[in-house]
Structures are given as structure tokens and as C-alpha cells.
Amino acid sequence: MEGRQSSRRTKVLVHLPSGQVVTSYAALECILFGLGWERYYGGGGGGGEPELLQFHKRSSIDLISLPMDFQRFSSVYMYDIVVKNPNLFHVRDIQ
């Protein structure tokens, strides 16, 4: 089992213009703010989803929703960011 885990590939999100690998939500938030994304706290008085970190862009209807715990930031969330920010992010395999 241990040999299997060591050969398993992990994915990282890369900001293409800077070449920066996103290693924290603080780093991601800084990049997203620079691209015009803002923190979204939800409407309707409920305060949004407390277990989610969310971003929206005023110029679109897109919403990026991420788990509050960066350890749960998986490739599914990374590809969502890639799709909503064409040509600016890339998901890469690392070992």
C-alpha cells in the first residue's frame, strides 16, 4: 500500500502569468483579487455558506466555491478556477 501512495500523483494549481504554484488560499485570494474577483458572502441575510469560501466577479454570473479547509482543495476545485479564468491558470501533476 505504501508503494502505491508514493507513486500517486498530486495536482497543483499554477497561475500562468507569474508561474506561481498556489499553496494557500491567501495566495489564491491575492491572485483572484487582481483578476477582478471579490469575496462573496451570500445574499438573503443567511451569510452565505459558512463551510465555503466563495468569490464572484461583478462582470459575470460566475461563482467560485471552495472548501474552507485548504487541505480539501482538490483538482475538482482547481479545474473550476481554470474554466472560469481561461488562459490564466493550469492544473499540473506533481509526484
DAPEJO-V114180 format. One record per residue. N is the residue number from 0. RES is the residue in three letters. OMEGA is omega in radians with two decimals (none if undefined). D_FIRST is the distance of its C-alpha to the first C-alpha in Angstrom with 2 decimals. Layout:
((N;RES;OMEGA;D_FIRST) (N;RES;OMEGA;D_FIRST))
This chain:
((0;MET;-3.11;0.00) (1;GLU;3.11;3.79) (2;GLY;3.11;5.49) (3;ARG;-3.11;5.18) (4;GLN;-3.10;6.51) (5;SER;3.12;8.95) (6;SER;3.13;10.31) (7;ARG;-3.11;10.90) (8;ARG;3.07;14.62) (9;THR;-3.14;16.56) (10;LYS;3.05;20.16) (11;VAL;3.08;23.24) (12;LEU;-3.12;26.80) (13;VAL;3.02;29.45) (14;HIS;-2.99;33.18) (15;LEU;-3.10;34.75) (16;PRO;-3.11;38.22) (17;SER;-3.06;36.98) (18;GLY;-3.07;33.64) (19;GLN;2.99;32.23) (20;VAL;-3.12;28.58) (21;VAL;-3.08;28.73) (22;THR;3.14;26.95) (23;SER;3.06;28.77) (24;TYR;3.10;31.00) (25;ALA;3.11;33.95) (26;ALA;3.14;33.51) (27;LEU;-3.13;33.08) (28;GLU;3.12;36.08) (29;CYS;3.13;38.21) (30;ILE;-3.12;37.50) (31;LEU;3.10;38.10) (32;PHE;3.12;41.33) (33;GLY;3.13;42.52) (34;LEU;3.10;42.01) (35;GLY;3.08;44.12) (36;TRP;3.12;41.51) (37;GLU;3.04;42.40) (38;ARG;3.12;40.64) (39;TYR;-3.11;41.27) (40;TYR;3.11;41.90) (41;GLY;3.09;42.92) (42;GLY;2.98;46.35) (43;GLY;3.03;47.90) (44;GLY;-3.11;47.93) (45;GLY;3.13;44.47) (46;GLY;3.12;43.03) (47;GLY;3.13;40.43) (48;GLU;-3.05;36.89) (49;PRO;-3.13;35.99) (50;GLU;-3.12;32.21) (51;LEU;2.98;32.65) (52;LEU;-3.02;33.80) (53;GLN;3.10;36.16) (54;PHE;3.03;38.23) (55;HIS;3.12;41.09) (56;LYS;-3.11;43.51) (57;ARG;-3.08;47.18) (58;SER;-3.14;47.76) (59;SER;3.08;45.32) (60;ILE;-3.10;43.97) (61;ASP;3.07;40.35) (62;LEU;3.05;38.27) (63;ILE;3.12;34.93) (64;SER;-3.07;32.98) (65;LEU;3.05;29.98) (66;PRO;-3.12;28.06) (67;MET;-3.12;29.63) (68;ASP;-3.10;26.37) (69;PHE;3.11;25.39) (70;GLN;3.12;21.71) (71;ARG;3.13;22.01) (72;PHE;-3.04;23.72) (73;SER;-3.11;21.62) (74;SER;3.10;22.55) (75;VAL;3.14;24.70) (76;TYR;3.12;26.98) (77;MET;-3.13;26.97) (78;TYR;3.06;28.21) (79;ASP;3.11;30.82) (80;ILE;3.12;32.18) (81;VAL;-3.11;32.25) (82;VAL;-3.08;34.21) (83;LYS;3.11;36.65) (84;ASN;-3.05;37.26) (85;PRO;3.08;37.65) (86;ASN;-3.12;37.43) (87;LEU;-3.14;36.58) (88;PHE;3.10;32.80) (89;HIS;3.06;29.89) (90;VAL;-3.12;26.15) (91;ARG;3.03;24.18) (92;ASP;2.97;20.62) (93;ILE;3.10;19.33) (94;GLN;none;16.24))
